Amino acid sequence: MTRTAQSDQRSTIDINCDMGEGFGTWTVGDGVDDQILPMVSSVNVAAGFHAGDPLTMSRTVEQAHGLDIGIGVHPGFRDLVGFGRRHIAAAPEELVADVLYQLGALREFLRYHGAPLQHLKLHGALYMHAAADEPFADALTAALQRIDPDLPVLVMAGSTVDVVASAAGQPVVREFYADRHYGDDGRIVFTRDIGALDADAVAAKVLRACQDGTVETVTGGTVPIDFDSVCLHSDTPGALELMTRTRAALDTAGIAVRSFAR
């Protein structure tokens, strides 16, 4: 992203969204991926462990590539029943193998559709595990340095994986969560059910972050937030309205939505 010379407001921002999180005949959330897709600049494609069967993966890649949207892999814990939101106690090397397995699966669909891999973003509880667990963050970073040292990893600013990957020279892209609450430590409050959100409030939250670099916390305080991409989940209730209002607010403010890689 860039900022204007006259102010701290960004002139561009990436919006990333988790996509393809159905499985077989089952859909997750409101089933509005097709309508949300044109409004984002990056997608994180579920790769089979928490959601995403092969056909869904292929179709999602094809659609995103057709719209010239940056495509990333979205590996999670092996937890279809819990949608990857339940923590699984496993050794770092096992989790890294799971991540590489999912990465390899999506790469073949990308090759098939002639699309490049833009980034990697862990899903749900695995994302939060990497944010706090240094052995896993070390092992994951070492693996990425070996197979793809230029592959950007989407992370929470200041998290363990952010620190470890940055120190190793692995590119990181820090996220701001439009549809998640923030604690006074500047990190998201992880919960399975965030409840209904007000679309105008979410849009205002994103606009404030882009213009002022701050976010209101669950206690009513204000903390600075360092980010390169805004995440809005497609499975959040009312996701289409949240995305529509957010895009309208950014458009009105003159902030263009563009992939962080472009």
N, C-alpha and C positions, 0 to 999 in steps of 0.2 A: 504494500500500500504506500501511498505518498501523502504528504501534507502540503497545504498551501503555504506560500511564502508569507502571506499576511496574517496567518493565525495558526493555532494548533489543530484546527479541524482537518481531518483527512479529506483528500480529494477522491480517493478510491478505497474500497474495502472488499475483501473476499467474504462471501457467505458460503459456508459449507453445510451440507445436510446429509444425514444418514439415509440411504436408499436401498431398495431391494430387500427389505426386512420381512418379507413374507416367507412362506414355505409351503410348496404344493398348492393346495386350494385355499390355504389360510392367508389372510392379510393382517397386517399389524396397523394399529391406529385407524385413521379414517379412510385409508385406501386412496390417498390423493397424490401419490408420487408423480403421476403424469402431469398434474396441474402445478405442482410445486417446482418441478424440475426446471422449467424455463426461467424461474426467478432466482436461481442460485448460480454460483460460478464454480463451485467444487462439490463433488459428491463422494461419499464414503460408502462403498458397496459391500454389503454383508457377504461373507465368504463361506458360509455353510455351517459354522459351529454354533452360533447363537440364532441364526436365521439365514435365509438365502439358499434356495436349492439351485442346481446348475442352470436350469432354464431361466429362472428369475435373474441370476447373475448375468447370463448372456444378454438377455433383453435389456437389463438396466444399463449395461455397458454400451450396447448399441444405441440406445436412446440418448444417453449422455454424450457420447461421441458425436452423434448427429447434430447436437446442439452446441458443439465445441465447448463442452464443460469439462474442467479438469477432473480426472477420475482417480480415486484412491481406494486402497483396500482397507476393509474394516474388520479385522480379526477380533474374535472374542473368546471367552471361555467356552469349553465344549458343554453347552448348557441350553439346548433347545427348549426344554420345559420352562426354565426360568428366564429365557430371553437374554442370557448372558449377564444377568444382573445379580447373580448369586456368586459369592466368592468361593473359589475352589482351591484348597490347599494342595499345591503341587510344586515340585522342584523347579528352579529357574530353567534348567535345560529342557524339561518337559514342556513348559510353557513356550519357550522359544521355538521348539520343534513344532508346536501347534500353530504358532504365528507364521512360521515359514511355510508350513503345509497350506495354510489359507492364502498366503501371498502367492504361492506357486499356482494354486487353482485359479485365482483371478487373472494372473499374468497370461494364462493360456487364452482366456476369453478376450483379453485385451489384444493379444496377438491375432486372434481370429478376426476381430473387428478392425484391426489396424489402428488401435488407439494406444497412446503411451500411458505408462503408469506415472501419475503425478506425485502421490504421497502415500503414507501409511498413517492410519489413525486407529488405535485400539478402541474397543467397544466396552461400555458399561463398567462392570466390576473389574475387568482386566485393565482398563484405562486407569481406574483408581488405584489398582494394585501397583502398576508401574509408577504412579505418582508418589508412592510412599515406600516401596520396597527396593532398596538399593541393589541387592543381589540380582533381582530380576532386571532392573534397569541396566545394570552392568552387562548382564548376559545378552540382553536384547540389543544393546548398542554395539557390543562386540560382533554379534552376528550380522547386523546391518553394515557395519564397517567392512566386513569381509565380503558380503554379497552385493551391496549397493551403497557405497559411502556418500553418494550424492542424493539419496532419497530423503526428502523432507518428512519429518515426523511431527504430527500435530500433537501438542502437549498443553498442559496447564502451566501457566507462567509460574516459575519458582518451584515447581514440583521436582521430585528426585530425578525423574527421567529427563526433564528439561536441563537440569544441572549436569547430569552425566553425559547426555548426548552432546550438549554444547561444548563441554570440555574435550570430548573426543573429536570434535569437528563435524559431527553429523548435523545436517541442517535441521532446525526446529522451526515450527510455525505455532505461535502461541494463540490460544483461543479465548474468545469471550462467549459465554453462554447466554443467549437471549432468553431462553425459556427455563433457566435454572436459577435458584436463589443463591446468594453469596453470603458467606460468613464474614466476620470481622477480620479473619486472616487472609481475606482476598481469594479464598478457594470456594468452589461450589459446594453446596450442601447436598450430598448424595442421598437420594430417596427414590423409592420405586414409584410413588404416586405424588405428583406435584399438584394435582387438582386443576381446575379450570383457571385459565389465565386471561386477563383483560388484554385484548389485542392492542388497544391504544397505549396501555401502560408498557407493554413489551416494546412497541415501536419507539416510545419515548426513551425507554431504557437503552436501547441500541443507539439511538441518536445522541443521547448524552455521553455514552461511552466513546463514540466516534468524535464528538466535538470537544469534550472536556477530559476524556480519559479517566472517568470515575464511574462508580456504581454504588447504589444504595444497598446496604446489607440488611439481613433479616432483623437486626436490632435497631434499624433506623439510622445507623451511622453511614459514613461515606468513606470508601477506600479507593485508592488509585488502581487502575487495571491496565496491564501491559498486554497487548494482543495484536495479532496480525490478521485474524480471521474471526468472523462471527459464526457461531454454530446455532442452528435452530433445527430441532429434531422433527422428522416427519411423523413420528408416532405420538407426539404431544397432542392431546385433545385440542381440536380447533386449529391444527397446524396451518391449514391453508389460509385462514383468516389472519393468523399471526404473521405469516410470511407476506401476505398481500399488504397489510398495514405497514409492516416494517419497510418493505420495498418502497411504498409510497412516501414514507417519511424521509428515507434516504434520497429518493429522487427529488423531492421538493427542496431538500437541503443542498442539492448539487453534489452529492457523494455518489460516484459511480460504483457499481458492483462489478468487480473484476477479479479473476483468479490471482492469488498471491504469486503464482509462477509466471504471470504475464504482465 
